[in-house]
């Protein structure tokens, strides 16, 4: 009976995290109440706080999980490859992940919440782990990593704006696929 109750608690926690991710992605930290999350999960507001402490702590857990999922996905995509081959595989995975609006918007909401020093520190840590994943798995130059991450932010913005759905030259230009060869000449030496 105790094991069943613990499993039910784990399932309930995962359910709340999934709902919170959807709500925070759509509305941000301050745009949704814990009451809304609790109502969608079919639990009391007090139970949400018993599970996570505060709404900010719930937001932080959701954000950390989203960034960790992204880092894990990039590492998995790279596999045993190194260099530009690993970067290309990571780029494809990142591009494919943009169809997950919750994951995409959670990243953007995390950056938007960085006015709060505690949240900024946590998001910096998450972004740092994402950076280290790309750097460690590819072994590429810092300028190449920076360029890859910069293009990732452009992809985030383009996906959030739904530019692929627009029939405008500028939107088509912004969403053009980046070819791996672009990164070959981008090095610290070339960037002096």
N, C-alpha and C positions, 0 to 999 in steps of 0.2 A: 504493500500500500504506500509506504514512504517513497519507494523508488518511482512509482507511478505519479505521485504528487510532485516529485522533483522533476520528472520528465515533462509533466504538464506545465510546471513553472518555467522550464527552459523554452518550451514551445511558445508560451505566452510572452516571454521576454523577446523572442525572435519575432513574434507577430507585432509587438509594440515597436520594435526597431524598424521593421519594414514599413509600417504605417507612418512612423515618425520621419523616416527617410523621404517618403512621398510628400508628406506635408511640409517639411522643411525645404525640400527642393522647390516646391511650388510657391511657398510663401515666405521663406526665410525664418530665421530665429525669432524675430519679433512679430512676424505676421501670422503666427499660429499659436494657439494656446494649448497647454497640456490637457485641458478639458476636451478639446476637439480630438486630440490623439486618443485619449481615454475612451471617449464615446465611440469612435470608430473601432477600437479594439474590444468594446463591450466590457470594459472594466471601469473602476472608479478612478477619479482624479488622484485620490490618495495612493492608490496602488501604483500608479505611474511614478509617483515620488518615492515610494518605498523601493521600487526597482532601480531607480536612477538617481535619486537625490534631488536634483533640480532640473528644470527644463534645459538650462545651459549644459549640464552634464550629459543629458540625453542627446542634445545637439552635438556635443563633442564626440560622443561615442559613435554616432551616426557618421559624422565627418571622418573620423579616424578609420572606420570600417570601409568607407567609400574610397579613400585614398589608398588604403592597404589592398583593397581588391584591385585597384588600378595598377599598383606596383606589382602585385602578384601576377596579374594578367600579362604585363609587359615582360616580366622575367620568364614566365612560361612561354610566351611567344618567341623570345630570343633563344630559348633552349640552350644548346651548347655552342651556338654560333657566336662569333665575336665581330667587332668592327662594324663596317657598313652593312653587312649581311644581317647582323643582330638588330641594327638600327632600323633596317627596312622591315623586318618582322615586327618589331615593336610599333613602328609607324602604322602598319596595317592593322594591328590589334587596336591601337589607339583610335584609328579612324573608325573601325567597326564598333568600338564601344560607345561612340557618340550617338548611336541610335537609342541608347538607354538614357532617356530624358532625365530620369531620376538621378542617375550617376553624374551626368553632365551638369545639371542644375545645382546639385549638391556642391560640386566643386566651386561653381560661381558664387553660390550663397556663402560658402566658407570664406572665400576671399572678401566678399562684401561685409562679413561680420568682423573683419580684422580691426575695426575701430576699438574693440574691446581688447585690452592687453593680454588677458588670459587666452582668449580665442586666437589672437594673433600668434602667440607663442606656440599653441597647439598646431595651427595651420602651417606655421613655418616648419615645425618638426615633420609634419606630414609631407610637405612639399620637398623638404630636404631628403626624406626617405625615397620619394619618387625620383629625385635627381640622382641620388646615389645608386638606385637600381639601374637607371639608364647608363650612368657612368661606369659602374662596376661590370655590368654585363657586356657592354660594348668595348670598353677600354679605349674609347675615342678621346680626342682632344677636348678640353673644356669649351672651346669656341664652337665645336661641332655639337656638343651637348646643349649649349645655350641656344644655338640656332634651332635645334630639334624641339626644345621646350618652347621657344618663342612661336614656332609654327604650330605647336600644340595649342597654345593660347589662342592663336588666330582660328584654328579649327573649332575650338570651344565657342568662340564668339560667333563664327559662321553658323555652327549647328544651332546655337541658342536662338539666333535670329531667323533660322529656317531659310538661309540663303539658297540652298539647293532647290527650293521650290519657286524661286523668283526667276522670271525671264528678263533679266537685265544683264548687260555686258559686265558691269562692275561686279555683280554677284557671281557670275560664272568665273570671272578672273580670280575672285577671292576664294572660290572653292576648288580651283584647279588642283589636281593631285601633285604632290611634291615628289620628284624622282630622287632616288638615293644618290645619284651622281652629284647632285647639288652640294652635298656635304663633303665631298672629297677635298676640295681646295680650301675649305673653311677650317683653318687651324690657327693656333696662337701665333705661329710664325707669319702667316699671311695677314694676320690682323694687327700687326705692329704699326 
